[in-house]
Amino acid sequence: KTAQPNLNDSENFLVDVSGDVLIKRPIVKDSSADNQDKGHGVSGSIFIKYTSADVVTLDGSYVFKDGGSYAPNPTAGSIDRIDYIIRDPFNIQCNVSYNIGN
């Protein structure tokens, strides 16, 4: 299963996880292969709510910088938060806070 945040809709998201999920590169405002600087500076949060010990993966280290170190240890009802800022559609800097509550 995949989740792909659309920044044309919002900048903050809740992903309810039931089963394994891949969080794909967000759809960035006005982004295209020819115009990669659009969306820079946009920031927000992705909240990940677990229903059990599911597996969540971020889409490649070339997109979510520091996403390679994302190593959740989920329990049912726990919530992780990924705060992000977009440098360009293919470089998203992020920080992760684990188990922030339920």
Protein Blocks (a to p, Z undefined) as FASTA:
>chain_A
ZZdddfklbmcdcdddedjddddddddehiafklmmgoihiacddddddfbdcddddehj
klmghklmpccdddehiacddddddfbfklccddddehkbZZ
